[in-house]
Amino acid sequence: MSDPPPATLWLDVDDLLHYLARHSRPSGIQRVTFELCAALRRIDDGRGRVRFLRRDGGPRDLVTLDWEQLTAAFARAANPAARAARLVTPAPAPGPRPPSAAAARVIAASRLPAAGPRRTLRAALVAQAGALLELARFARAVTEAAARPPRRGWRAAARLAGRAAGRQGPGEAAAPAARVSLGQAACPGDHLVVLGSPWSRHDYVDSVRWARDELRMRFSLLIYDLVPLRHPEWCDREVTRSFTEWHKSVLPLADRIFSISRATADDVTAWTRANGIVPASPARPIPMGTGLGGAASADAGLAGAGLAGAADATQGSALGAYALFVSTLEARKNHALLFRLWRRLLTDLPRERVPTLVFAGRVGWLVSDLMRQLENAQWLGGKIRLIEDPTDAQLASLYHGCQFTLFPSLFEGWGLPISESLALGRPCIASNRAALPEAGGALARYFDPENLDDAYRVVRAVIEDPAGLRAWRERVAREFRHVPWDHSAALILATLDAMTRAEAAMV
C-alpha cells in the first residue's frame, strides 16, 4: 500500500504577530517560534505543505498569511534600523574610578526615552479595537455553515479536495499565496500546529474544537514551560488563572504535544497526571537550535550601537572587561542574586579586578524593588550597567566582547541565552535548576541559584583564574556542536507524517 499524500501543516502564528506589534524586541518564545517556522518552510522547499495563519476576528476566523509578511514583522522588531540600544546610566558615585576605554565602548549606546506609559495606552486601545472587531465578526462565525466532508471516508475526500483545489505536489512550484480562510482551504487530515504561546486567547479551545470536529484536522502544539503552574509566585494572578484554564481545556484535545526540553516534558507529564488529563501521547522533546537567528553579523551591529571595538574588550588585562547577562529583568531571572554577588566581589577584591556586569534586556515585572536598590546603590559606581532592548546585531556584539556570560535563572523551560553564549564561543556560568543543564551540558559551569555563597564561589574562581578562563573559552570553541534549527523542524515534521501514515493504515 502506497503512503498517503503528505498533509499540509497550518502554522498558527497569530500570537507571534500580536507580540511583535506590541513589543520592541522578540523574547525567547518568539525567536524560537520564528526559527521553527523558517526551518519548516526551508524543508518544505516550495512544495506548499507549510502554510501560515493569523486570526482575523473570532475563533473560526483564521486566514492565510504570506511568509514575507511574517519575516518583515519579525525583522522590524528584531533589528529596526532607526532604533539603538538604550543605556541606563547610573548617577556617578562620589569619586568613582573612571571606566576603561574598553568598558566605555561596551556600554556606549544611544539614549531613547522610555515608552512605558505610551506603550500601555497603545496596548489598551489595540485590545479594545480587537474586541470590537470580534463582535463585528460574530454573526459570520455563528452563521457559518459550509459543507464539510462526512466523517466516513474523510481521508479520501481530503485527497480529492486537495487535487481539486490544485494543491501543489512534490517538486511543483507553489502558486502565489492568496488570502483565504482555513475553513475554505484546509483538508481533513491536515495539521493545525501551534509553535508559539496563544494561551492569552481564552476562546482558543473553540478554534481547536472547530478544526478537529468540523474540519477534521489534527492539532499539535509546542510547550515551552509551565512556569505559571509550577511557580505562580512569579506571575500575575490573572496570568496564572488564564494559563491554567487554557491548558486544562486545550491539552486534552492535542493529538501531539512537543516540548523544548526533557525537563518541560516531565513537567507536562506530572501536571496532566495530577489534573486527570490523559494526553494522546507523551510530550516529546525536540532539539533546540543554536545561534542568534535573524541577526545581522556582529560587525554590522557594532557601529550602530556605539559598540565598536567591543570585541577587543577581553584582550589584555581584566581592567574594563565585562560579564554579560542576557534576559528580561524579572524576578524569576534572579538579577537580584547577581547584584548581591557583585557587591560582595567589590568588597573582597580590588575594584579593577572585578569585571563590569552588563544586564542586556528590557525591564519586566516584579523588579521594582531591585531597580530602586540599584539606583540607591548608584549601580555600584558603574560596575553594573543595563542596556535596554539591544538589537540582535548589537546583542551579538555584546556576546563577542564579554569575558563570560551568566544565567542565574530560578526556572526555565530551556535557557536560550546559554546555548547562544556557547554557540558564539563564550563560556557560561549558569543555574543548575530545571532545564538549564540541558542547555549548557558539560561546557557550562553551574551553581545553586538560591545560594549566594555557592554562586560567589563559582564566579570568583573564574575571575581569579584568567588562564583557566582562556582554556575554558578554547574548549567551548573546540567542543561546542551547533544544532541547526532544521533538525528541530525535521523531528516535528517526521512525527506528524508518522501520525498521518498511521491513521491512513487504520482506514
Secondary structure, 3 states (H helix, E strand, C coil): CCCCCCCCEEEECHHHHHHHHHCCCCCHHHHHHHHHHHHHHHHHCCCCCEEEEEECCCCCCEEEECHHHHHHHHHHHHCCCCCCCEEECCCCCCCCCCCCHHHHHHHCCCCCCCCHHHHHHHHHHHHHHHHHHHHHHHHHHHHCCCCCCCCCCHHHHHHHHHHHCCCCCCCCCCCCCCCCEHHHHCCCCCEEEECCCHHHCCCHHHHHHHHHHHCCCEEEEEECCCHHHHCHHHCCHHHHHHHHHHHHHHHHHCCEEEECCHHHHHHHHHHHHHCCCCCCCCCEECCCCCCCCCCCCHHHHHHHCCCCCHHHCCCCCCCCCEEEEECCECHHHCHHHHHHHHHHHHHHCCHHHCCEEEEECCECCCCHHHHHHHHHCHHHHHCEEEEECCCHHHHHHHHHHCCEEEECCCCCCCCHHHHHHHHCCCCEEEECCCCHHHHHHHHCEEECCCCHHHHHHHHHHHHCCHHHHHHHHHHHHHHCCCCCHHHHHHHHHHHHHHHHHHHHHCC
